[in-house]
Amino acid sequence: MRQNLALSFILMTVLLDAIGIGLIFPVMPDLLTEVTGQTLAEAALWGGVLATAFAVMQFLCGPVIGNLSDRFGRRPVLLVSLAVMALDYVLMALAHTVWLLLIGRIIAGIAAATHSTANAYVADISAPDDRARRFGLIGAAFGAGFVAGPWMGGLLAGIDSRAPFWAAAMLASANLIFGLIVLPESLAPGLRRAFTLRRANPLGALAALKRLPGLQALLAVHFLYAVTFTVWPAIWSFYGTAAFGWDAWWIGISLAIFGLCMAGAQALLVQPMISRLGERQTALFGMLVEISSYGFYAFVRSGFWALAFTPFTALGGVTGATLAAMMSRNTPEDQQGELQGAIASLNALATILAPLVMTWIFGMFTHPTAPVYWPGAPFLLSALIMVAATAVFVAKTRAAPQPAP
């Protein structure tokens, strides 16, 4: 019973991470044009700067927090991160300049590194054969946040552009209280290891993990996958406005549909697909879906078909959970926190680079002086990168032994 409550808290924490990211999407075009006084194309570039600042802090802090959790335990790290997150939402609610928004996203990037500790907690309390299912639940919680966050953002934006941040602050505070009551420590004292800066810096963490057999290729594939996935948070709000004329309400609805379908795919399909196809084939299936989806959104011109295609797009969500399970299986128990910290750093590195590139391409093809008006251009880039990731995955995992279903 205690473990079920703890798992509920972990899922709620991941859900709040996603809500915090997703609730800002519907208001981002209006909010940034308001505080900067610039055009949509120029405001999108500021959106890329905010996303990159968030990601830089995740990149720097992900391994630090992961290693701190390996040293001091998961519980204190998770609870402190939640407290910081709640205070940051208050700051964002009060921000009326782009520079305060930037500071808020920097702090949010530090607090959001809690995601790696949440994954490590799940690895601690789960048998190796059960990790794929539970990582799928984490993915489902994140997907559910993509339902709740944009829906909240779109709904509350009708009241005030700051209202979504006040709501998120209250949710984070409530979850902090819940965690103080129900969350036990998951990492036994005998499995803890000393904290060293060499292993806690992003490059040091990756250097330590590269010696683990079979992990290098999976980390590379995960990085490329993360680069392509960043097109959704970096571009979608601006893309929906430019391509289909959507307002904050329709952007919120579209992201809610995407999140609902993504959560359903990860909660209901990951484990059955792995049991039937194996981890390698399940990951490959998801990658092929991603390629098709990015190609579709690069060229679609109908808002109706963009929404109608969403359930198929969400099937690609099985990729992340399956890759996470494959990497966790190849990592010793006392390095699970380090692994998750390194994965968080790879995700952050992807979102350092990708938003600037994606928003630059979007701005170049939607600016009033653009030679060709093409809001979907960033999605074509994601499709091409995903083709490269799939090629690496197929080449490097072909001979790898597959665990029995």
C-alpha positions as CSV (number, residue, x, y, z in Angstrom):
1,M,0.0,0.0,0.0
2,R,2.8,2.4,0.9
3,Q,4.6,1.7,-2.3
4,N,1.4,2.3,-4.3
5,L,1.1,5.7,-2.6
6,A,4.7,6.5,-3.3
7,L,4.3,5.6,-7.0
8,S,1.2,7.8,-7.1
9,F,3.3,10.7,-5.8
10,I,6.0,10.0,-8.4
11,L,3.4,10.0,-11.2
12,M,1.8,13.2,-9.9
13,T,5.2,14.8,-9.8
14,V,5.9,13.9,-13.4
15,L,2.3,15.0,-14.3
16,L,3.0,18.4,-12.7
17,D,6.3,18.7,-14.7
18,A,4.3,18.2,-17.9
19,I,1.6,20.6,-16.8
20,G,4.2,23.3,-16.0
21,I,5.6,22.9,-19.5
22,G,2.3,22.5,-21.3
23,L,0.2,25.2,-19.6
24,I,2.5,27.9,-21.1
25,F,2.1,26.8,-24.7
26,P,-1.4,28.2,-25.4
27,V,-0.5,31.6,-24.0
28,M,3.0,31.8,-25.4
29,P,2.2,33.6,-28.7
30,D,0.0,36.2,-27.0
31,L,2.3,36.5,-23.9
32,L,5.5,37.0,-25.9
33,T,4.0,39.4,-28.4
34,E,2.6,41.3,-25.4
35,V,5.8,41.6,-23.4
36,T,8.1,42.2,-26.4
37,G,5.8,44.2,-28.7
38,Q,7.1,42.2,-31.7
39,T,5.6,40.2,-34.6
40,L,4.7,36.5,-34.2
41,A,7.8,35.4,-36.1
42,E,10.1,37.5,-33.9
43,A,8.2,36.4,-30.7
44,A,8.8,32.8,-31.7
45,L,12.6,33.5,-31.5
46,W,12.1,34.6,-27.9
47,G,10.2,31.4,-27.3
48,G,13.3,29.6,-28.5
49,V,15.5,31.6,-26.1
50,L,13.2,30.8,-23.2
51,A,13.2,27.1,-24.1
52,T,16.9,27.0,-24.5
53,A,17.5,28.7,-21.1
54,F,15.2,26.1,-19.5
55,A,17.2,23.3,-21.2
56,V,20.6,24.7,-20.3
57,M,19.8,24.5,-16.7
58,Q,18.4,21.0,-17.1
59,F,21.6,20.0,-18.9
60,L,23.8,21.4,-16.1
61,C,21.7,20.3,-13.2
62,G,20.4,16.9,-14.3
63,P,23.5,14.9,-13.5
64,V,24.1,16.9,-10.3
65,I,20.6,16.1,-9.0
66,G,20.8,12.5,-10.2
67,N,24.1,12.0,-8.4
68,L,22.8,13.9,-5.3
69,S,19.9,11.4,-5.2
70,D,22.4,8.5,-5.4
71,R,24.2,10.0,-2.4
72,F,21.5,11.4,-0.1
73,G,18.4,9.4,-1.4
74,R,15.5,10.2,-3.7
75,R,13.1,11.6,-1.2
76,P,14.9,14.9,-0.1
77,V,15.8,15.7,-3.7
78,L,12.3,15.3,-5.0
79,L,10.7,17.3,-2.2
80,V,13.1,20.2,-2.4
81,S,12.7,20.3,-6.2
82,L,8.9,20.5,-5.8
83,A,9.2,23.4,-3.3
84,V,11.4,25.3,-5.8
85,M,9.0,24.6,-8.6
86,A,6.0,26.0,-6.6
87,L,7.9,29.3,-5.9
88,D,9.0,29.6,-9.5
89,Y,5.4,29.5,-10.7
90,V,4.7,32.4,-8.4
91,L,7.5,34.3,-10.0
92,M,6.3,33.5,-13.5
93,A,2.8,34.7,-12.5
94,L,4.2,38.1,-11.4
95,A,6.6,38.5,-14.4
96,H,5.7,41.4,-16.8
97,T,8.9,41.6,-18.7
98,V,10.6,39.1,-20.9
99,W,13.7,39.2,-18.7
100,L,11.7,38.0,-15.6
101,L,10.2,35.3,-17.8
102,L,13.7,34.3,-18.7
103,I,14.7,34.1,-15.0
104,G,11.6,32.1,-14.3
105,R,12.5,29.6,-17.0
106,I,16.0,29.3,-15.7
107,I,14.7,28.4,-12.2
108,A,12.2,26.0,-13.8
109,G,14.9,24.2,-15.6
110,I,16.7,23.5,-12.3
111,A,13.5,22.3,-10.6
112,A,12.5,20.2,-13.6
113,A,15.6,18.1,-13.2
114,T,13.4,16.2,-10.7
115,H,12.2,14.1,-13.6
116,S,15.5,12.1,-13.6
117,T,15.1,11.4,-9.8
118,A,11.5,10.3,-10.4
119,N,12.8,7.8,-12.9
120,A,15.5,6.6,-10.6
121,Y,12.9,6.1,-7.8
122,V,10.8,4.0,-10.1
123,A,13.9,1.9,-11.0
124,D,14.6,1.4,-7.3
125,I,11.2,0.0,-6.4
126,S,10.7,-2.1,-9.6
127,A,12.0,-5.4,-10.7
128,P,14.0,-5.2,-14.0
129,D,11.2,-7.0,-16.0
130,D,8.6,-4.5,-14.6
131,R,10.5,-1.3,-15.4
132,A,9.3,-1.0,-19.0
133,R,5.6,-1.0,-17.8
134,R,6.3,1.6,-15.0
135,F,8.4,3.8,-17.3
136,G,5.4,3.6,-19.6
137,L,3.3,4.9,-16.7
138,I,5.7,7.7,-16.2
139,G,5.4,8.5,-19.9
140,A,1.6,8.3,-19.6
141,A,1.7,10.7,-16.6
142,F,3.7,13.1,-18.7
143,G,1.3,12.7,-21.6
144,A,-1.6,13.3,-19.2
145,G,0.1,16.5,-18.2
146,F,0.1,17.4,-21.9
147,V,-3.7,17.1,-21.7
148,A,-4.2,19.0,-18.4
149,G,-1.5,21.7,-19.0
150,P,-2.6,23.0,-22.4
151,W,-6.3,22.6,-21.4
152,M,-5.7,24.6,-18.3
153,G,-3.6,27.2,-20.2
154,G,-6.2,27.6,-22.9
155,L,-9.1,27.8,-20.4
156,L,-7.4,30.1,-17.8
157,A,-6.0,32.4,-20.5
158,G,-9.6,33.6,-21.0
159,I,-9.4,35.0,-17.4
160,D,-5.8,36.3,-17.5
161,S,-2.5,35.4,-19.1
162,R,-1.0,34.9,-15.6
163,A,-3.8,32.7,-14.2
164,P,-2.3,29.4,-15.4
165,F,0.9,30.0,-13.4
166,W,-1.1,30.6,-10.2
167,A,-3.0,27.4,-10.7
168,A,0.3,25.5,-11.3
169,A,1.8,26.9,-8.1
170,M,-1.2,25.7,-6.1
171,L,-0.9,22.2,-7.6
172,A,2.8,21.9,-7.0
173,S,2.3,23.0,-3.4
174,A,-0.4,20.4,-2.9
175,N,1.8,17.7,-4.3
176,L,4.6,18.8,-2.0
177,I,2.4,18.3,1.0
178,F,1.2,14.9,-0.3
179,G,4.9,13.8,-0.8
180,L,5.8,14.9,2.8
181,I,3.1,12.6,4.0
182,V,3.4,9.5,1.9
183,L,6.8,9.3,0.2
184,P,9.3,6.8,1.8
185,E,13.0,6.7,0.8
186,S,13.6,4.1,-1.9
187,L,17.4,3.9,-2.0
188,A,18.9,1.7,0.8
189,P,21.9,3.2,2.6
190,G,24.0,0.3,1.4
191,L,23.5,1.2,-2.2
192,R,24.4,4.9,-1.8
193,R,27.7,6.2,-3.1
194,A,29.9,9.2,-2.6
195,F,29.1,12.4,-4.5
196,T,31.9,13.6,-6.7
197,L,31.9,16.6,-9.0
198,R,33.7,14.6,-11.7
199,R,30.7,12.3,-12.1
200,A,28.1,15.0,-11.5
201,N,29.1,17.3,-14.3
202,P,27.2,16.5,-17.6
203,L,30.2,15.4,-19.6
204,G,31.6,13.4,-16.7
205,A,28.4,11.5,-16.2
206,L,28.3,10.6,-19.9
207,A,32.0,9.6,-19.7
208,A,31.3,7.2,-16.8
209,L,28.3,5.7,-18.6
210,K,30.0,5.1,-22.0
211,R,32.0,2.2,-20.5
212,L,28.8,0.3,-20.0
213,P,28.4,-2.3,-22.8
214,G,25.8,-1.5,-25.4
215,L,24.7,1.8,-23.9
216,Q,26.6,4.2,-26.3
217,A,24.4,3.5,-29.3
218,L,21.1,3.7,-27.2
219,L,22.2,7.1,-25.7
220,A,23.0,8.4,-29.2
221,V,19.6,7.3,-30.5
222,H,17.8,8.7,-27.5
223,F,19.6,12.1,-28.1
224,L,18.5,12.2,-31.7
225,Y,15.0,11.2,-30.7
226,A,14.9,14.0,-28.1
227,V,16.1,16.5,-30.7
228,T,13.2,15.6,-33.0
229,F,10.6,15.6,-30.3
230,T,11.5,19.1,-29.2
231,V,9.7,20.4,-32.4
232,W,6.4,20.0,-30.5
233,P,7.1,22.2,-27.5
234,A,9.2,24.7,-29.5
235,I,7.0,25.2,-32.5
236,W,3.4,23.9,-32.1
237,S,1.8,27.0,-30.6
238,F,3.3,29.3,-33.2
239,Y,2.7,26.7,-36.0
240,G,-1.0,26.3,-35.1
241,T,-1.4,30.1,-35.2
242,A,0.5,30.6,-38.4
243,A,-0.7,27.5,-40.3
244,F,-4.4,27.3,-39.2
245,G,-5.2,30.6,-37.5
246,W,-5.7,28.9,-34.1
247,D,-6.1,31.0,-31.0
248,A,-5.1,30.0,-27.4
249,W,-8.2,27.9,-27.0
250,W,-7.6,25.8,-30.1
251,I,-3.9,25.5,-29.4
252,G,-4.9,24.2,-25.9
253,I,-7.4,21.7,-27.4
254,S,-5.0,20.4,-30.0
255,L,-2.3,19.8,-27.4
256,A,-4.8,18.2,-25.0
257,I,-5.8,15.8,-27.7
258,F,-2.2,15.0,-28.4
259,G,-1.4,14.5,-24.7
260,L,-4.5,12.3,-24.2
261,C,-3.6,10.0,-27.1
262,M,0.1,10.0,-26.0
263,A,-0.8,9.0,-22.4
264,G,-3.1,6.2,-23.7
265,A,-0.4,4.8,-26.0
266,Q,2.2,4.8,-23.3
267,A,0.0,3.5,-20.5
268,L,-1.8,0.8,-22.5
269,L,0.5,-0.2,-25.4
270,V,4.1,-0.2,-24.2
271,Q,4.1,-3.5,-22.1
272,P,1.8,-5.5,-24.5
273,M,3.9,-4.5,-27.5
274,I,7.1,-5.4,-25.7
275,S,5.6,-8.7,-24.6
276,R,4.6,-9.5,-28.2
277,L,7.4,-7.9,-30.3
278,G,10.3,-7.4,-27.9
279,E,11.9,-4.2,-26.9
280,R,13.9,-3.7,-30.1
281,Q,10.9,-4.1,-32.5
282,T,8.7,-1.9,-30.3
283,A,11.2,0.9,-30.3
284,L,11.6,0.6,-34.1
285,F,7.9,0.7,-34.6
286,G,7.7,3.9,-32.7
287,M,10.5,5.5,-34.7
288,L,8.8,4.7,-38.0
289,V,5.6,6.3,-36.7
290,E,7.6,9.4,-35.7
291,I,9.1,9.7,-39.2
292,S,5.6,9.5,-40.8
293,S,4.1,12.0,-38.3
294,Y,6.8,14.6,-38.8
295,G,6.5,14.3,-42.6
296,F,2.7,14.7,-42.4
297,Y,2.8,17.9,-40.3
298,A,5.5,19.4,-42.6
299,F,3.0,19.6,-45.4
300,V,-0.6,19.4,-44.0
301,R,-2.7,22.6,-44.7
302,S,-5.9,21.7,-42.9
303,G,-6.5,22.2,-39.2
304,F,-9.1,19.4,-39.2
305,W,-6.7,16.9,-40.6
306,A,-3.9,18.0,-38.3
307,L,-6.2,17.1,-35.4
308,A,-7.6,14.0,-37.0
309,F,-4.1,12.6,-37.5
310,T,-3.1,13.1,-33.8
311,P,-4.0,9.5,-32.6
312,F,-1.6,8.0,-35.1
313,T,1.1,10.5,-34.1
314,A,0.8,9.5,-30.4
315,L,1.7,5.9,-31.2
316,G,5.3,7.1,-31.5
317,G,5.2,7.6,-27.8
318,V,6.2,4.0,-27.2
319,T,9.7,4.9,-28.3
320,G,10.9,6.9,-25.3
321,A,9.7,4.4,-22.7
322,T,11.2,1.4,-24.5
323,L,14.5,3.1,-25.0
324,A,14.5,4.0,-21.3
325,A,13.8,0.4,-20.3
326,M,16.6,-0.9,-22.6
327,M,19.1,1.5,-21.1
328,S,18.0,0.8,-17.5
329,R,18.4,-3.0,-18.1
330,N,22.1,-2.4,-19.1
331,T,22.9,-0.3,-16.0
332,P,24.0,-1.5,-12.5
333,E,21.5,-0.8,-9.6
334,D,23.8,1.7,-7.9
335,Q,24.0,3.8,-11.1
336,Q,20.3,4.2,-11.9
337,G,20.3,7.7,-10.6
338,E,23.4,8.5,-12.6
339,L,21.9,7.0,-15.8
340,Q,18.7,9.0,-15.4
341,G,20.7,12.2,-14.7
342,A,22.7,11.6,-17.9
343,I,19.5,11.0,-19.9
344,A,18.1,14.2,-18.5
345,S,21.2,16.0,-19.6
346,L,20.9,14.5,-23.1
347,N,17.3,15.6,-23.2
348,A,18.4,19.1,-22.1
349,L,21.2,19.2,-24.6
350,A,18.7,18.4,-27.3
351,T,16.4,21.2,-26.1
352,I,19.3,23.6,-25.9
353,L,20.1,23.2,-29.6
354,A,16.7,22.3,-31.1
355,P,14.5,25.2,-30.1
356,L,16.8,27.8,-31.4
357,V,17.2,25.9,-34.7
358,M,13.4,25.1,-35.0
359,T,12.2,28.6,-34.1
360,W,14.8,30.1,-36.5
361,I,13.6,27.9,-39.3
362,F,10.0,28.8,-38.4
363,G,10.7,32.5,-38.3
364,M,12.6,32.3,-41.6
365,F,9.7,30.7,-43.4
366,T,6.9,32.7,-41.8
367,H,8.4,36.2,-41.8
368,P,6.6,38.7,-44.0
369,T,9.7,38.8,-46.3
370,A,10.0,35.0,-46.5
371,P,10.3,33.8,-50.2
372,V,8.1,30.8,-49.4
373,Y,5.5,30.7,-46.6
374,W,6.0,27.3,-44.9
375,P,5.1,27.0,-41.2
376,G,5.7,23.2,-41.3
377,A,9.4,23.5,-42.4
378,P,10.7,22.5,-38.9
379,F,8.8,19.3,-39.0
380,L,10.6,18.2,-42.1
381,L,13.9,18.7,-40.3
382,S,12.7,16.5,-37.5
383,A,11.7,13.8,-40.0
384,L,15.2,13.7,-41.5
385,I,16.9,13.6,-38.1
386,M,14.5,10.7,-37.1
387,V,15.6,8.8,-40.2
388,A,19.2,9.1,-39.0
389,A,18.3,7.9,-35.5
390,T,16.4,4.9,-36.9
391,A,19.4,4.0,-39.1
392,V,21.8,4.1,-36.1
393,F,19.4,2.1,-34.0
394,V,19.0,-0.6,-36.6
395,A,22.7,-0.8,-37.3
396,K,23.8,-0.9,-33.7
397,T,21.2,-3.2,-32.1
398,R,20.9,-5.8,-34.8
399,A,23.0,-8.4,-33.1
400,A,22.0,-7.4,-29.5
401,P,20.3,-10.3,-27.6
402,Q,16.7,-9.6,-26.7
403,P,15.3,-10.3,-23.3
404,A,12.5,-12.9,-23.2
405,P,9.0,-11.4,-23.1
